[in-house]
Amino acid sequence: MKRNFTLASLALVLLSAQQAVAGGVMLYEIATDDVGLAAAGYSARAQDASTIFTNPAGMTRLPGNQIVVGAQVLYGDLSLTTSAVSPFLGSKNGGDPIGLFPGGSFFYSQTVNDFLKAGIGIYGNFGSSLSYDDDWVGRYSVISSTLLGISIQPTIALQLEHGLSFGLGVVFMDAFYRNKVAINNTPFELTNFPDGQLKLSDNAWGVGANVGLLYEATPCTRFGLTYQSPIKLNFSAPTQFSGIRPVLNTILLNRGLIDSEVKIGIEVPQSTMLSLYHQMTEQWALLVSTGWQNWERFGQVEIGIDSLNPISLIVDQRFKDTWHAAVGFQYAITSRCLVNMGVGYDTKFQDTSHVQVSIPSNSALRVGLGSRYGYRNDLDFGVALEYISGGDLGVTNHNLIKGDVVGEFDNTAVYFLSFNANWKCV
């Protein structure tokens, strides 16, 4: 009975891939001026070629041809303080699972005629990467996990009548998934043994759409509305076991799990954003945004295991949809120097007191500051900083096989530093 129970739990370990996948995030930060604005004015700003991502319709405001190239670095400050842990798990908190992580983007906008623009964007705004120590207390849930999506978006924009523009981009996302989790050998043996490991790895492509409207009510005021469709990603990762003891290896072999495939189906959340840009004076501009992301659907992960005893089910993380609000300002110090500033907030998508160690994120308070300097008439540079506070995240994980882990991620924070350059050929 003990072995049958443990084997059932091992199947759930195979399904732990869905926990790590569900730890993905949607970023507004892709090395553009939106970093310094905390995403305020997101779909209405349309001041450079990065509007291909934030609102495809905004390309109609760009004269001539333009290129934006951006690079950024992210630093995550995240560590677990435990208050109650099962003795067999030890006491190590795993270190900082995020640390430094690079990013970047590329956008090109071209004028076809007075009414039509075409462009392309390459960016990564979806995913997460965690790496704990191999012997940390939560190793039976996750040791390391990476889910990253790189998108290529060919785009067109059309200038309509009465200040209205329409834009459409087709998003081709190449998603990269890696996951490593520890396997407890001891329940299958008569004495304690070191952990084994399970690794999963796969790539998948998905296709979606990025649609936008831009309405210029007056020369000083414009509204932007964007919709990004869900993108379905279907991973199929072969099981890669290592360090498995003979008894457990025999059980896995007899059940066909040694050479099985773990199928993971998720949806990148659909989202929408409504924004305002208003030039109040020659020096000051107001930017406002509000948005929605469909995390409830993202938390419903389709899981399948191809083996002698196939498993197919939908695991529901019971995530909540999130809402976004941001307000920011632009201040023109001179005709060549512009300062960006903004504050934004995204609501939580899971219970703050029961955050899983494989999903250490939730609500987010953003504060951004940046600047843009016109080096020449055809070339300007931007730099921005952003601080994201995630607050305290309580962990209350109870599992007979994986053990009990109770504690808190204290004062979680993420920092962004970004640079970009904008070339204009007018």
VEXKOL-118718 format. One record per residue (C-alpha): chain; x, y, z; residue in three letters; residue number from 0. Coordinates in nm, 4 decimals, padded with zeros to 6 digits. Layout:
BEGIN
A;X;Y;Z;Ala;NUM $
...
This chain:
BEGIN
A;00.0000;00.0000;00.0000;Met;0 $
A;00.2839;00.2363;00.0850;Lys;1 $
A;00.4485;00.1740;-00.2506;Arg;2 $
A;00.1223;00.2179;-00.4402;Asn;3 $
A;00.0574;00.5441;-00.2568;Phe;4 $
A;00.4104;00.6646;-00.3257;Thr;5 $
A;00.3842;00.5700;-00.6922;Leu;6 $
A;00.0643;00.7716;-00.7190;Ala;7 $
A;00.2488;01.0598;-00.5610;Ser;8 $
A;00.5317;01.0107;-00.8103;Leu;9 $
A;00.2808;01.0613;-01.0891;Ala;10 $
A;00.1988;01.3921;-00.9234;Leu;11 $
A;00.5717;01.4695;-00.9223;Val;12 $
A;00.5639;01.4219;-01.2986;Leu;13 $
A;00.2765;01.6660;-01.3033;Leu;14 $
A;00.4791;01.9150;-01.0994;Ser;15 $
A;00.5848;02.0486;-01.4373;Ala;16 $
A;00.2528;02.2326;-01.4467;Gln;17 $
A;00.3415;02.4180;-01.1261;Gln;18 $
A;00.6590;02.5555;-01.2782;Ala;19 $
A;00.4848;02.6385;-01.6042;Val;20 $
A;00.2187;02.8243;-01.4103;Ala;21 $
A;00.4925;03.0442;-01.2666;Gly;22 $
A;00.5133;03.2370;-01.5916;Gly;23 $
A;00.4684;03.6121;-01.5980;Val;24 $
A;00.3667;03.8750;-01.8510;Met;25 $
A;00.6055;04.1693;-01.8620;Leu;26 $
A;00.5479;04.5273;-01.9700;Tyr;27 $
A;00.9268;04.5705;-01.9466;Glu;28 $
A;01.0964;04.4945;-02.2804;Ile;29 $
A;01.3756;04.7572;-02.2791;Ala;30 $
A;01.1605;05.0480;-02.3995;Thr;31 $
A;01.0524;05.3781;-02.2423;Asp;32 $
A;00.7617;05.1934;-02.0787;Asp;33 $
A;01.0108;05.0796;-01.8122;Val;34 $
A;01.0487;05.4386;-01.6873;Gly;35 $
A;00.6730;05.4989;-01.7094;Leu;36 $
A;00.5648;05.1803;-01.5241;Ala;37 $
A;00.3483;05.1123;-01.8342;Ala;38 $
A;00.1490;05.4375;-01.7999;Ala;39 $
A;00.0129;05.5470;-02.1385;Gly;40 $
A;00.1013;05.2011;-02.2668;Tyr;41 $
A;-00.1252;05.1816;-02.5733;Ser;42 $
A;-00.1638;05.5575;-02.6391;Ala;43 $
A;00.1942;05.6882;-02.6234;Arg;44 $
A;00.3034;05.5731;-02.9731;Ala;45 $
A;00.6235;05.7784;-02.9740;Gln;46 $
A;00.8608;05.5275;-03.1359;Asp;47 $
A;00.8646;05.1928;-03.3167;Ala;48 $
A;00.8084;04.9955;-02.9940;Ser;49 $
A;00.4413;05.0825;-03.0439;Thr;50 $
A;00.4421;04.7734;-03.2693;Ile;51 $
A;00.4146;04.5807;-02.9414;Phe;52 $
A;00.2131;04.8181;-02.7212;Thr;53 $
A;-00.0329;04.9286;-02.9922;Asn;54 $
A;00.0236;04.8364;-03.3598;Pro;55 $
A;-00.2046;05.1226;-03.4712;Ala;56 $
A;00.0455;05.3711;-03.3261;Gly;57 $
A;00.2780;05.3187;-03.6236;Met;58 $
A;00.0608;05.5635;-03.8195;Thr;59 $
A;00.2033;05.8452;-03.6040;Arg;60 $
A;00.5664;05.7665;-03.6926;Leu;61 $
A;00.7218;05.9671;-03.9774;Pro;62 $
A;00.9510;05.7881;-04.2239;Gly;63 $
A;01.1249;05.4694;-04.1142;Asn;64 $
A;01.2356;05.4014;-03.7574;Gln;65 $
A;01.4362;05.1380;-03.5680;Ile;66 $
A;01.4379;05.0830;-03.1918;Val;67 $
A;01.6920;04.8502;-03.0311;Val;68 $
A;01.6759;04.7878;-02.6562;Gly;69 $
A;01.8647;04.5904;-02.3907;Ala;70 $
A;01.7859;04.5443;-02.0241;Gln;71 $
A;01.8849;04.3498;-01.7158;Val;72 $
A;01.6502;04.2250;-01.4461;Leu;73 $
A;01.7521;04.1496;-01.0886;Tyr;74 $
A;01.5183;03.9585;-00.8602;Gly;75 $
A;01.5586;03.9887;-00.4829;Asp;76 $
A;01.3786;03.6859;-00.3443;Leu;77 $
A;01.4595;03.4533;-00.0544;Ser;78 $
A;01.2544;03.2175;00.1615;Leu;79 $
A;01.2510;03.2344;00.5411;Thr;80 $
A;01.1086;02.9090;00.6808;Thr;81 $
A;00.9197;02.8705;01.0073;Ser;82 $
A;00.8178;02.5019;00.9875;Ala;83 $
A;00.9788;02.2333;00.7698;Val;84 $
A;00.9594;01.8531;00.7736;Ser;85 $
A;01.2865;01.7202;00.9265;Pro;86 $
A;01.3786;01.5033;00.6266;Phe;87 $
A;01.3869;01.8151;00.4040;Leu;88 $
A;01.6765;01.9757;00.5902;Gly;89 $
A;01.6953;02.3498;00.6501;Ser;90 $
A;01.8424;02.5162;00.3397;Lys;91 $
A;01.6287;02.7957;00.1910;Asn;92 $
A;01.7571;02.7560;-00.1659;Gly;93 $
A;01.9200;03.0981;-00.2085;Gly;94 $
A;01.7904;03.3661;-00.4451;Asp;95 $
A;01.6153;03.1754;-00.7283;Pro;96 $
A;01.6054;03.4660;-00.9747;Ile;97 $
A;01.9225;03.6773;-00.9570;Gly;98 $
A;02.0310;03.8546;-01.2784;Leu;99 $
A;01.8494;03.7953;-01.6060;Phe;100 $
A;01.9049;03.9743;-01.9413;Pro;101 $
A;01.6441;04.0838;-02.1952;Gly;102 $
A;01.5971;04.2966;-02.5017;Gly;103 $
A;01.3869;04.3903;-02.8036;Ser;104 $
A;01.4019;04.5066;-03.1663;Phe;105 $
A;01.1420;04.7020;-03.3636;Phe;106 $
A;01.1354;04.8344;-03.7194;Tyr;107 $
A;00.8620;05.0557;-03.8672;Ser;108 $
A;00.8458;05.1487;-04.2368;Gln;109 $
A;00.6261;05.3966;-04.4218;Thr;110 $
A;00.4608;05.2346;-04.7236;Val;111 $
A;00.2513;05.5383;-04.8171;Asn;112 $
A;00.0601;05.8185;-04.6439;Asp;113 $
A;-00.1973;05.5755;-04.5067;Phe;114 $
A;-00.0148;05.2454;-04.4595;Leu;115 $
A;00.2721;05.1412;-04.2319;Lys;116 $
A;00.4447;04.8052;-04.2013;Ala;117 $
A;00.6838;04.6779;-03.9390;Gly;118 $
A;00.8219;04.3916;-03.7374;Ile;119 $
A;00.8970;04.3391;-03.3694;Gly;120 $
A;01.1126;04.0818;-03.1892;Ile;121 $
A;01.0729;04.0718;-02.8125;Tyr;122 $
A;01.0317;03.8521;-02.5058;Gly;123 $
A;00.7548;03.9583;-02.2685;Asn;124 $
A;00.6400;03.6192;-02.1376;Phe;125 $
A;00.8082;03.3752;-01.9032;Gly;126 $
A;01.0069;03.3230;-01.5874;Ser;127 $
A;01.3251;03.1515;-01.4734;Ser;128 $
A;01.3902;03.0044;-01.1271;Leu;129 $
A;01.6969;02.8192;-00.9988;Ser;130 $
A;01.7154;02.6985;-00.6392;Tyr;131 $
A;01.9961;02.4985;-00.4765;Asp;132 $
A;01.9686;02.1226;-00.5421;Asp;133 $
A;01.9312;02.0359;-00.1711;Asp;134 $
A;01.6880;02.3073;-00.0641;Trp;135 $
A;01.3716;02.2343;00.1369;Val;136 $
A;01.1377;02.2671;-00.1622;Gly;137 $
A;01.3360;02.0433;-00.3985;Arg;138 $
A;01.0493;01.7944;-00.4389;Tyr;139 $
A;00.8363;02.0746;-00.5868;Ser;140 $
A;01.1013;02.2421;-00.8025;Val;141 $
A;01.4781;02.2814;-00.8249;Ile;142 $
A;01.4934;02.4845;-01.1414;Ser;143 $
A;01.2383;02.5903;-01.3987;Ser;144 $
A;01.2525;02.8042;-01.7099;Thr;145 $
A;00.9654;02.9048;-01.9349;Leu;146 $
A;01.0511;03.1766;-02.1860;Leu;147 $
A;00.8700;03.2932;-02.4969;Gly;148 $
A;01.0405;03.4876;-02.7767;Ile;149 $
A;00.7924;03.6521;-03.0143;Ser;150 $
A;00.8277;03.7620;-03.3755;Ile;151 $
A;00.5494;03.9979;-03.4804;Gln;152 $
A;00.5039;04.1196;-03.8399;Pro;153 $
A;00.2621;04.4124;-03.8287;Thr;154 $
A;00.0641;04.6534;-04.0437;Ile;155 $
A;-00.1164;04.9756;-03.9497;Ala;156 $
A;-00.3750;05.1721;-04.1470;Leu;157 $
A;-00.4685;05.5379;-04.1079;Gln;158 $
A;-00.8483;05.5633;-04.1248;Leu;159 $
A;-01.0680;05.8740;-04.1137;Glu;160 $
A;-01.1412;06.1247;-03.8364;His;161 $
A;-00.8231;06.0577;-03.6379;Gly;162 $
A;-00.8753;05.6813;-03.6117;Leu;163 $
A;-00.6035;05.4239;-03.6865;Ser;164 $
A;-00.6075;05.0436;-03.6896;Phe;165 $
A;-00.3180;04.8019;-03.6449;Gly;166 $
A;-00.2782;04.4253;-03.6627;Leu;167 $
A;00.0183;04.2068;-03.5762;Gly;168 $
A;00.0505;03.8291;-03.6054;Val;169 $
A;00.2513;03.6938;-03.3110;Val;170 $
A;00.4689;03.3848;-03.3631;Phe;171 $
A;00.6000;03.2737;-03.0225;Met;172 $
A;00.8854;03.0273;-02.9785;Asp;173 $
A;00.8597;02.8978;-02.6210;Ala;174 $
A;01.1417;02.7268;-02.4363;Phe;175 $
A;01.0686;02.5034;-02.1351;Tyr;176 $
A;01.3071;02.3365;-01.8880;Arg;177 $
A;01.2231;02.1859;-01.5490;Asn;178 $
A;01.4191;01.9921;-01.2844;Lys;179 $
A;01.2728;01.8386;-00.9686;Val;180 $
A;01.4089;01.6028;-00.7020;Ala;181 $
A;01.2725;01.2484;-00.6553;Ile;182 $
A;01.2628;01.0983;-00.3051;Asn;183 $
A;01.4204;00.7496;-00.3211;Asn;184 $
A;01.3878;00.6718;00.0508;Thr;185 $
A;01.0188;00.5548;00.0662;Pro;186 $
A;01.1086;00.2709;-00.1727;Phe;187 $
A;01.4101;00.1459;00.0266;Glu;188 $
A;01.4853;00.0175;00.3752;Leu;189 $
A;01.7285;00.2975;00.4491;Thr;190 $
A;01.7916;00.6587;00.3485;Asn;191 $
A;01.9348;00.7246;00.0030;Phe;192 $
A;02.0267;01.0435;-00.1866;Pro;193 $
A;01.7600;01.1991;-00.4041;Asp;194 $
A;01.7157;01.1183;-00.7676;Gly;195 $
A;01.6119;01.3793;-01.0235;Gln;196 $
A;01.3655;01.4231;-01.3041;Leu;197 $
A;01.4329;01.6654;-01.5900;Lys;198 $
A;01.1883;01.7794;-01.8568;Leu;199 $
A;01.2800;01.9814;-02.1639;Ser;200 $
A;01.1024;02.0909;-02.4814;Asp;201 $
A;01.0354;02.3748;-02.7265;Asn;202 $
A;00.6980;02.4699;-02.8733;Ala;203 $
A;00.5583;02.7275;-03.1167;Trp;204 $
A;00.2333;02.9160;-03.0750;Gly;205 $
A;00.0492;03.1762;-03.2828;Val;206 $
A;-00.1628;03.4698;-03.1691;Gly;207 $
A;-00.2675;03.8220;-03.2635;Ala;208 $
A;-00.1993;04.1742;-03.1391;Asn;209 $
A;-00.4754;04.4175;-03.2410;Val;210 $
A;-00.4908;04.7896;-03.1705;Gly;211 $
A;-00.6957;05.1050;-03.2223;Leu;212 $
A;-00.5650;05.4593;-03.1793;Leu;213 $
A;-00.7951;05.7625;-03.1723;Tyr;214 $
A;-00.6503;06.1145;-03.1814;Glu;215 $
A;-00.9325;06.3261;-03.0451;Ala;216 $
A;-00.7234;06.6454;-03.0685;Thr;217 $
A;-00.3579;06.7201;-03.1479;Pro;218 $
A;-00.2952;06.7051;-02.7720;Cys;219 $
A;-00.5096;06.4066;-02.6720;Thr;220 $
A;-00.5230;06.0492;-02.7922;Arg;221 $
A;-00.6673;05.7191;-02.6709;Phe;222 $
A;-00.5320;05.3722;-02.7375;Gly;223 $
A;-00.6961;05.0309;-02.7052;Leu;224 $
A;-00.5125;04.7025;-02.7579;Thr;225 $
A;-00.6041;04.3357;-02.7389;Tyr;226 $
A;-00.3533;04.0507;-02.7318;Gln;227 $
A;-00.5085;03.7117;-02.8003;Ser;228 $
A;-00.4235;03.3946;-02.6056;Pro;229 $
A;-00.1424;03.1814;-02.7458;Ile;230 $
A;-00.1658;02.8044;-02.7021;Lys;231 $
A;00.1612;02.6247;-02.6275;Leu;232 $
A;00.1788;02.2450;-02.6382;Asn;233 $
A;00.4948;02.0936;-02.4894;Phe;234 $
A;00.5872;01.7256;-02.5111;Ser;235 $
A;00.8878;01.6512;-02.2897;Ala;236 $
A;01.0500;01.3074;-02.2526;Pro;237 $
A;01.1131;01.2025;-01.8926;Thr;238 $
A;01.4833;01.2110;-01.8031;Gln;239 $
A;01.5418;01.0304;-01.4719;Phe;240 $
A;01.8790;01.0162;-01.2970;Ser;241 $
A;02.0010;00.8817;-00.9622;Gly;242 $
A;01.6981;00.6533;-00.9261;Ile;243 $
A;01.7482;00.3525;-00.6946;Arg;244 $
A;01.6899;-00.0026;-00.8327;Pro;245 $
A;01.3513;-00.0657;-00.6659;Val;246 $
A;01.2041;00.2608;-00.7891;Leu;247 $
A;01.3667;00.2193;-01.1305;Asn;248 $
A;01.1995;-00.1226;-01.1687;Thr;249 $
A;00.8606;00.0188;-01.0748;Ile;250 $
A;00.8996;00.3038;-01.3217;Leu;251 $
A;01.0147;00.0662;-01.5940;Leu;252 $
A;00.7208;-00.1705;-01.5394;Asn;253 $
A;00.4767;00.1199;-01.5565;Arg;254 $
A;00.6359;00.2532;-01.8762;Gly;255 $
A;00.7316;00.5836;-01.7133;Leu;256 $
A;01.1040;00.5597;-01.7925;Ile;257 $
A;01.0459;00.6287;-02.1624;Asp;258 $
A;00.7226;00.8250;-02.1279;Ser;259 $
A;00.6318;01.1699;-02.2583;Glu;260 $
A;00.4882;01.4420;-02.0368;Val;261 $
A;00.2509;01.6584;-02.2389;Lys;262 $
A;00.1839;02.0078;-02.1055;Ile;263 $
A;-00.0680;02.2417;-02.2663;Gly;264 $
A;-00.0972;02.6013;-02.1492;Ile;265 $
A;-00.2322;02.9302;-02.2790;Glu;266 $
A;-00.0370;03.2537;-02.2651;Val;267 $
A;-00.2985;03.4866;-02.1107;Pro;268 $
A;-00.5073;03.7075;-02.3331;Gln;269 $
A;-00.5024;04.0711;-02.2267;Ser;270 $
A;-00.6384;04.4142;-02.3070;Thr;271 $
A;-00.5215;04.7682;-02.2292;Met;272 $
A;-00.6907;05.1081;-02.2533;Leu;273 $
A;-00.4680;05.4162;-02.2311;Ser;274 $
A;-00.4732;05.7953;-02.2491;Leu;275 $
A;-00.2030;06.0410;-02.3550;Tyr;276 $
A;-00.2720;06.4102;-02.2945;His;277 $
A;-00.0288;06.6964;-02.3602;Gln;278 $
A;-00.1220;06.9373;-02.0801;Met;279 $
A;00.1361;07.2092;-02.1544;Thr;280 $
A;00.4402;07.2469;-02.3768;Glu;281 $
A;00.6457;07.0736;-02.1078;Gln;282 $
A;00.4083;06.8380;-01.9271;Trp;283 $
A;00.2132;06.5362;-02.0544;Ala;284 $
A;-00.0172;06.3033;-01.8599;Leu;285 $
A;-00.0285;05.9284;-01.9304;Leu;286 $
A;-00.2855;05.6847;-01.7860;Val;287 $
A;-00.3516;05.3130;-01.8389;Ser;288 $
A;-00.5885;05.0433;-01.7202;Thr;289 $
A;-00.5828;04.6788;-01.8270;Gly;290 $
A;-00.6856;04.3163;-01.7702;Trp;291 $
A;-00.5087;03.9804;-01.8014;Gln;292 $
A;-00.6785;03.6392;-01.8113;Asn;293 $
A;-00.4750;03.4448;-01.5522;Trp;294 $
A;-00.7737;03.2287;-01.4529;Glu;295 $
A;-00.7554;03.0485;-01.7871;Arg;296 $
A;-00.3751;03.0327;-01.7738;Phe;297 $
A;-00.3968;02.8443;-01.4434;Gly;298 $
A;-00.5932;02.5610;-01.6071;Gln;299 $
A;-00.3057;02.3471;-01.7358;Val;300 $
A;-00.3670;02.0444;-01.9572;Glu;301 $
A;-00.1480;01.7511;-01.8469;Ile;302 $
A;-00.0940;01.4164;-02.0156;Gly;303 $
A;00.1489;01.1295;-01.9571;Ile;304 $
A;00.2012;00.8787;-02.2396;Asp;305 $
A;00.2935;00.5485;-02.0719;Ser;306 $
A;00.1591;00.1978;-02.0136;Leu;307 $
A;-00.0977;00.3680;-01.7873;Asn;308 $
A;-00.1771;00.6957;-01.9675;Pro;309 $
A;-00.2902;00.9947;-01.7614;Ile;310 $
A;-00.4833;01.2890;-01.8969;Ser;311 $
A;-00.6372;01.5659;-01.6903;Leu;312 $
A;-00.6662;01.9397;-01.6384;Ile;313 $
A;-00.4952;02.0756;-01.3276;Val;314 $
A;-00.6591;02.3965;-01.2076;Asp;315 $
A;-00.4362;02.6311;-01.0062;Gln;316 $
A;-00.7410;02.8493;-00.9313;Arg;317 $
A;-00.5692;03.1656;-01.0393;Phe;318 $
A;-00.7563;03.4938;-01.0530;Lys;319 $
A;-00.7689;03.7367;-01.3428;Asp;320 $
A;-00.5555;04.0442;-01.2782;Thr;321 $
A;-00.6196;04.4163;-01.3265;Trp;322 $
A;-00.3644;04.6849;-01.4018;His;323 $
A;-00.3682;05.0599;-01.3418;Ala;324 $
A;-00.0917;05.3144;-01.3971;Ala;325 $
A;-00.0405;05.6895;-01.4098;Val;326 $
A;00.2673;05.8748;-01.5305;Gly;327 $
A;00.4085;06.2020;-01.6573;Phe;328 $
A;00.6535;06.3191;-01.9190;Gln;329 $
A;00.8452;06.6418;-01.8594;Tyr;330 $
A;01.0407;06.8114;-02.1378;Ala;331 $
A;01.3431;06.9762;-01.9743;Ile;332 $
A;01.4612;07.1000;-02.3148;Thr;333 $
A;01.3673;07.0254;-02.6736;Ser;334 $
A;01.6184;06.7381;-02.6642;Arg;335 $
A;01.5762;06.6000;-02.3119;Cys;336 $
A;01.2603;06.4289;-02.1855;Leu;337 $
A;01.1997;06.2776;-01.8395;Val;338 $
A;00.9596;05.9848;-01.7893;Asn;339 $
A;00.8061;05.8870;-01.4554;Met;340 $
A;00.5235;05.6558;-01.3550;Gly;341 $
A;00.3558;05.4383;-01.0922;Val;342 $
A;00.1551;05.1238;-01.1647;Gly;343 $
A;-00.0155;04.8392;-00.9799;Tyr;344 $
A;-00.1195;04.4869;-01.0823;Asp;345 $
A;-00.3594;04.2892;-00.8613;Thr;346 $
A;-00.2755;03.9432;-00.7247;Lys;347 $
A;-00.3539;03.6226;-00.9135;Phe;348 $
A;-00.3205;03.3780;-00.6202;Gln;349 $
A;-00.3763;03.3623;-00.2441;Asp;350 $
A;-00.0962;03.5687;-00.0875;Thr;351 $
A;-00.0797;03.3464;00.2233;Ser;352 $
A;-00.0545;03.0208;00.0240;His;353 $
A;00.1963;03.0972;-00.2519;Val;354 $
A;00.3674;02.7882;-00.3896;Gln;355 $
A;00.7470;02.7757;-00.3822;Val;356 $
A;00.7385;02.7091;-00.7567;Ser;357 $
A;00.5322;03.0262;-00.8161;Ile;358 $
A;00.6882;03.2987;-00.5960;Pro;359 $
A;00.5052;03.5956;-00.7464;Ser;360 $
A;00.1719;03.7709;-00.7078;Asn;361 $
A;00.0628;04.1369;-00.7022;Ser;362 $
A;00.3094;04.4044;-00.8138;Ala;363 $
A;00.3614;04.7724;-00.7358;Leu;364 $
A;00.5730;04.9421;-01.0048;Arg;365 $
A;00.7674;05.2684;-00.9769;Val;366 $
A;00.9597;05.3844;-01.2836;Gly;367 $
A;01.1910;05.6705;-01.3793;Leu;368 $
A;01.3635;05.7301;-01.7105;Gly;369 $
A;01.4984;05.9816;-01.9573;Ser;370 $
A;01.5322;06.0252;-02.3338;Arg;371 $
A;01.8012;06.2392;-02.4932;Tyr;372 $
A;01.8111;06.3540;-02.8550;Gly;373 $
A;02.1750;06.3103;-02.9573;Tyr;374 $
A;02.1017;06.4102;-03.3190;Arg;375 $
A;01.7889;06.4806;-03.5168;Asn;376 $
A;01.7941;06.1208;-03.6407;Asp;377 $
A;01.9198;05.9479;-03.3243;Leu;378 $
A;01.8128;05.9529;-02.9598;Asp;379 $
A;01.8836;05.7373;-02.6577;Phe;380 $
A;01.6752;05.6234;-02.3622;Gly;381 $
A;01.7613;05.4918;-02.0184;Val;382 $
A;01.5200;05.3802;-01.7460;Ala;383 $
A;01.5008;05.2256;-01.4003;Leu;384 $
A;01.2059;05.0460;-01.2476;Glu;385 $
A;01.1409;04.8995;-00.9042;Tyr;386 $
A;00.8715;04.6347;-00.8551;Ile;387 $
A;00.7591;04.5482;-00.5036;Ser;388 $
A;00.5853;04.2131;-00.4591;Gly;389 $
A;00.5497;04.2463;-00.0821;Gly;390 $
A;00.5550;03.9453;00.1510;Asp;391 $
A;00.4473;03.6095;00.0058;Leu;392 $
A;00.3358;03.3433;00.2549;Gly;393 $
A;00.4187;02.9779;00.1825;Val;394 $
A;00.2038;02.7020;00.3328;Thr;395 $
A;00.2729;02.3812;00.1415;Asn;396 $
A;00.1670;02.0503;00.3027;His;397 $
A;00.2327;01.7186;00.1271;Asn;398 $
A;00.3000;01.3731;00.2755;Leu;399 $
A;00.5662;01.2841;00.0185;Ile;400 $
A;00.7108;01.6261;-00.0626;Lys;401 $
A;00.7044;01.7301;00.3022;Gly;402 $
A;00.5752;02.0402;00.4794;Asp;403 $
A;00.7260;02.3777;00.3950;Val;404 $
A;00.5875;02.6786;00.5816;Val;405 $
A;00.7478;03.0213;00.5670;Gly;406 $
A;00.7551;03.3497;00.3804;Glu;407 $
A;00.9303;03.5242;00.0958;Phe;408 $
A;01.0007;03.8567;00.2676;Asp;409 $
A;00.9942;04.1939;00.0901;Asn;410 $
A;01.0135;04.0476;-00.2600;Thr;411 $
A;01.1405;04.2885;-00.5237;Ala;412 $
A;01.2489;04.3034;-00.8879;Val;413 $
A;01.4680;04.5749;-01.0406;Tyr;414 $
A;01.4996;04.6682;-01.4085;Phe;415 $
A;01.7700;04.8718;-01.5810;Leu;416 $
A;01.7131;04.9318;-01.9520;Ser;417 $
A;01.8772;05.1128;-02.2440;Phe;418 $
A;01.7482;05.1746;-02.5946;Asn;419 $
A;01.8379;05.3630;-02.9100;Ala;420 $
A;01.6006;05.5027;-03.1726;Asn;421 $
A;01.7173;05.5692;-03.5314;Trp;422 $
A;01.4921;05.7763;-03.7575;Lys;423 $
A;01.5080;05.8080;-04.1339;Cys;424 $
A;01.2557;06.0790;-04.2210;Val;425 $
